[in-house]
């Protein structure tokens, strides 16, 4: 049985001579929570709007539930979209906002009432039904916007940075609400964000985009622990992965930070003298006894965050790195450290950014 919910086939988008989406191929399974993430201007919102039918496709196909919807209006695609702005009608009650789309579709009144009641119960906004949007908090308004999508009973939910207008505490609680909603409804959801934490905590599958291309697709663990290239390695994770310059010596050895060490790289294209980059996550660097580690560094700034501390360090050659600590002694500015990184935690990248394995 085909369990594909959404399929993009060589999808492209151009504005005149400027191509912004470059032949995207992507399959989203039934019930999957997929997050598009990437820097500003990478094309993630444009791609979402193309799925919704709000942006015309220059070339390629969009298939939803086995139907080619490329040329269909948004109302005919079986989707519901939640935008960054709540887009609620200020003169209407919450109840009327929730049912407005159904009334426009000439849905039976009893059916509208039943759907509104069901959605408001799921979102715990039953007590707000007679209020107007101006009487609601930001989080409550976003729940109403999501509820308006739920009542349509779509095949696919599309979210375009829905939490970006909320403060930090509300974003956390709404993130939990959206995750719970996905678990309860079981619908396919495609979610756009620039916030890595949202991507890592919500997604079954992350799609990392850059300049209109997919750089990597995988589970949160896969893109974090096994990045396909230096862009993904640097973009996913906060603080970002550390990168240090290195030189390939041949025979399974390289030199970085003044030390020569073994490197398990099987790539046959490397030549002695080639410049590489060694990547390491802040949490994988270990503070050792003085002189026992491969990396000598000096603390430039120590950031204390309760259970976690980040040491912003400088190497003798001017490169910088961040060390995450969960325990151990405090370190102060200008204190010298000796650091080591387990071999299996290192990630290697060629000069063109390609991952070396």
C-alpha positions in Angstrom: 0.0 0.0 0.0 1.2 3.5 -0.9 1.6 5.5 2.3 2.9 8.6 0.7 1.0 11.8 1.8 2.9 14.5 -0.1 5.4 14.1 -3.0 7.4 16.8 -4.7 8.8 15.8 -8.1 11.5 18.1 -9.5 9.8 21.2 -8.2 11.2 24.5 -9.4 10.4 28.1 -8.9 11.7 31.1 -10.8 11.0 34.8 -10.7 11.9 35.9 -14.2 15.5 34.8 -14.7 16.1 34.3 -11.0 15.6 30.6 -10.0 15.0 30.3 -6.2 13.9 26.6 -5.9 16.2 24.2 -7.8 14.5 20.9 -8.6 13.3 19.6 -5.2 12.4 15.9 -4.9 10.8 15.0 -1.6 8.5 12.3 -0.2 6.5 12.9 3.0 4.9 9.8 4.5 1.3 9.5 5.9 1.2 10.9 9.4 4.8 12.2 9.3 5.9 15.4 11.0 8.4 17.1 8.6 10.2 20.3 9.4 11.8 22.6 6.7 14.7 24.4 8.3 17.4 26.7 7.0 18.7 30.3 7.0 16.6 33.2 6.0 16.1 33.3 2.2 16.8 29.5 1.7 13.4 28.9 0.1 11.6 27.1 2.9 8.5 29.3 3.1 8.3 29.5 -0.7 8.4 25.7 -0.9 5.6 25.4 1.7 3.5 28.0 -0.2 4.0 26.0 -3.4 2.6 22.9 -1.7 -0.3 25.0 -0.5 -1.0 26.4 -4.0 -0.3 30.0 -2.8 2.8 30.2 -5.1 2.7 29.1 -8.7 5.1 26.3 -9.6 7.4 27.0 -12.5 8.1 23.4 -13.2 7.6 20.0 -11.6 4.7 18.3 -9.8 3.0 18.4 -6.4 1.1 15.2 -5.5 -1.1 15.0 -2.3 -2.7 11.7 -1.4 -2.0 10.3 -4.8 -3.6 13.3 -6.7 -1.6 15.6 -8.9 -2.6 19.0 -7.4 -0.1 21.1 -9.2 -2.8 23.1 -11.0 -5.5 23.0 -8.4 -6.6 25.9 -6.2 -5.6 25.8 -2.5 -9.2 25.0 -1.5 -9.1 21.8 -3.6 -5.8 20.4 -2.3 -7.0 18.9 1.0 -4.6 21.1 3.0 -5.0 23.7 5.9 -2.4 26.3 6.6 -1.4 28.1 9.8 0.5 31.3 9.2 3.0 33.3 11.2 0.3 36.0 11.7 -2.9 34.7 13.3 -5.1 36.3 10.6 -8.2 36.3 12.8 -11.3 38.4 12.2 -11.3 40.9 15.1 -15.0 41.6 15.0 -15.9 37.9 15.2 -16.0 35.7 18.3 -13.6 32.7 18.6 -16.5 30.4 17.7 -17.3 32.4 14.5 -13.6 32.5 13.6 -13.3 28.8 13.9 -16.4 28.1 11.8 -15.9 30.8 9.2 -14.2 28.7 6.5 -16.9 26.0 6.9 -19.7 28.5 6.5 -18.1 29.8 3.4 -18.0 26.2 2.1 -21.8 25.9 2.9 -21.3 23.2 5.5 -24.3 22.2 7.5 -24.8 24.2 10.7 -24.9 21.2 12.9 -21.7 19.8 11.4 -20.0 23.2 11.9 -21.0 23.2 15.6 -19.7 19.7 16.1 -16.4 20.4 14.4 -15.9 23.7 16.4 -16.7 21.9 19.6 -14.3 19.1 18.9 -11.4 21.4 17.9 -11.9 23.7 20.9 -11.9 20.7 23.2 -8.6 19.4 21.7 -7.0 22.8 22.0 -8.5 23.5 25.4 -10.2 26.8 24.3 -13.8 25.8 25.1 -14.0 28.7 27.6 -12.9 31.2 25.0 -15.5 30.6 22.3 -17.5 33.7 23.0 -14.5 36.1 23.3 -13.1 38.1 20.5 -9.4 38.0 19.4 -8.6 41.3 21.1 -9.5 39.7 24.4 -7.0 36.8 23.9 -3.3 36.4 24.7 -0.8 35.6 21.9 -0.8 31.9 22.7 -4.6 31.8 22.8 -4.8 33.5 19.4 -2.4 30.9 18.0 -4.6 28.1 19.3 -7.6 29.6 17.6 -5.6 29.9 14.3 -4.7 26.2 14.6 -8.2 25.3 15.5 -9.5 27.0 12.4 -7.2 24.6 10.5 -8.4 21.5 12.5 -12.1 22.0 11.7 -11.4 21.7 8.0 -10.3 18.1 8.6 -7.4 18.4 6.1 -5.2 15.6 4.8 -2.1 17.8 5.4 -1.4 20.6 7.9 1.0 23.3 6.8 2.7 25.6 9.4 4.6 28.7 8.3 6.7 29.8 11.4 3.6 29.8 13.6 5.4 30.5 16.9 7.8 33.3 15.8 5.5 36.1 17.2 5.4 34.5 20.7 7.8 35.1 23.6 10.2 32.5 24.6 8.1 30.9 27.3 5.0 30.7 25.2 7.0 29.2 22.3 8.1 26.3 24.6 4.5 25.6 25.7 3.1 25.9 22.2 5.8 23.6 20.9 4.5 21.0 23.4 0.9 21.7 22.3 1.7 21.1 18.6 3.6 17.9 19.4 0.6 16.7 21.4 -1.8 17.7 18.6 0.2 15.7 16.1 0.2 12.7 18.3 -3.6 12.9 18.9 -4.7 13.7 15.3 -2.1 11.6 13.4 -2.3 13.9 10.4 0.7 14.7 8.1 2.2 18.0 9.2 4.8 20.1 7.3 6.3 22.8 9.4 8.6 25.7 8.5 10.9 27.3 11.0 14.4 28.9 11.3 14.5 27.8 15.0 16.6 24.7 15.4 15.1 23.8 18.7 11.6 23.7 17.1 13.0 21.5 14.3 14.9 19.1 16.6 12.1 18.7 19.1 9.1 18.4 16.7 10.3 16.6 13.6 10.1 13.0 12.6 12.1 14.2 9.6 14.1 17.4 9.1 14.7 18.8 5.6 17.7 21.2 5.7 17.5 23.8 2.9 20.1 26.2 1.5 19.7 28.5 -1.5 16.7 26.6 -2.8 18.3 23.1 -2.5 18.0 20.3 -0.1 21.3 19.8 1.7 20.2 16.9 3.8 17.1 15.0 4.9 16.9 12.8 7.9 15.8 12.3 11.5 16.9 14.9 14.1 19.5 12.5 15.3 20.8 11.8 11.8 21.3 15.4 10.8 22.9 16.2 14.2 25.2 13.3 14.5 25.9 12.4 10.9 25.8 15.7 8.9 26.2 15.4 5.1 28.4 18.5 4.8 30.0 21.3 6.7 26.9 23.6 6.1 24.5 21.1 7.9 27.1 20.5 10.6 27.4 24.2 11.3 23.7 25.0 11.0 22.2 22.3 13.1 23.2 22.6 16.8 23.4 25.5 19.2 26.2 26.4 19.9 27.3 25.3 16.5 29.9 22.6 15.8 33.5 23.7 16.2 35.6 23.7 13.1 39.4 23.6 13.2 41.8 23.8 10.2 43.8 20.6 9.5 46.3 19.1 7.0 46.1 15.6 5.6 49.5 13.9 6.0 48.5 10.6 4.3 48.7 7.1 5.7 45.7 7.7 7.9 47.2 10.7 9.7 46.5 14.4 9.8 47.8 17.4 11.7 45.6 20.0 13.4 46.2 22.3 16.4 49.9 21.5 16.3 49.4 17.8 16.9 49.6 14.8 14.6 46.9 12.2 15.1 45.2 9.2 13.5 42.1 9.9 11.3 39.8 7.1 10.1 39.2 8.5 6.6 38.8 6.1 3.8 38.3 8.7 1.0 40.9 7.8 -1.7 40.8 11.3 -3.3 42.9 12.9 -0.6 46.5 13.8 -1.3 49.2 14.6 1.3 49.1 18.3 2.0 45.4 18.7 1.3 43.6 21.1 3.6 40.8 19.7 5.7 38.4 20.8 8.5 37.9 18.8 11.6 34.5 19.3 13.3 33.6 18.6 16.9 30.5 19.3 18.9 31.1 21.4 22.1 29.7 18.6 24.3 32.3 16.1 23.0 35.4 18.1 24.0 36.9 16.8 27.2 39.0 18.8 29.6 42.1 16.7 30.5 45.1 17.0 32.8 47.4 19.8 31.7 49.3 18.8 28.5 47.5 15.5 28.2 45.1 16.6 25.4 45.6 17.3 21.7 44.4 20.9 21.9 45.8 23.7 24.0 43.4 26.6 24.5 42.9 29.6 26.6 39.5 30.6 28.1 38.3 33.9 26.7 34.8 33.9 28.3 32.9 31.5 30.5 29.1 31.4 30.3 27.3 29.9 33.3 23.8 28.5 32.5 23.0 26.6 35.7 23.5 22.9 34.8 25.6 23.7 31.8 28.6 26.0 31.2 30.0 27.1 27.9 33.7 28.0 27.7 34.6 30.2 24.7 38.2 29.5 24.1 41.0 30.7 21.8 43.8 28.6 20.3 47.4 29.7 19.8 46.8 30.1 16.1 43.8 32.4 16.7 41.1 29.9 16.0 38.2 29.7 18.4 36.1 26.9 19.9 33.4 26.4 22.4 33.5 23.7 25.1 30.3 22.5 26.9 30.7 21.4 30.5 28.2 19.6 32.6 30.4 19.2 35.7 33.9 19.9 36.9 35.7 23.0 38.2 35.0 26.5 37.2 37.3 28.2 34.7 38.0 31.9 34.5 39.2 34.2 31.8 42.8 33.6 30.5 42.9 30.2 32.2 44.7 27.6 30.1 43.0 24.3 29.2 44.2 21.0 27.7 41.4 19.4 25.6 40.9 16.1 23.9 38.3 14.8 21.5 37.5 11.1 21.1 38.3 9.9 17.6 34.8 8.6 16.9 33.4 12.0 17.7 35.4 13.9 15.1 33.8 14.8 11.7 36.0 15.5 8.7 35.3 17.8 5.8 37.1 18.5 2.5 38.0 22.0 1.5 34.8 22.2 -0.6 32.6 21.4 2.5 31.9 17.7 1.5 31.9 15.2 4.3 34.9 12.9 4.3 34.2 9.3 5.6 
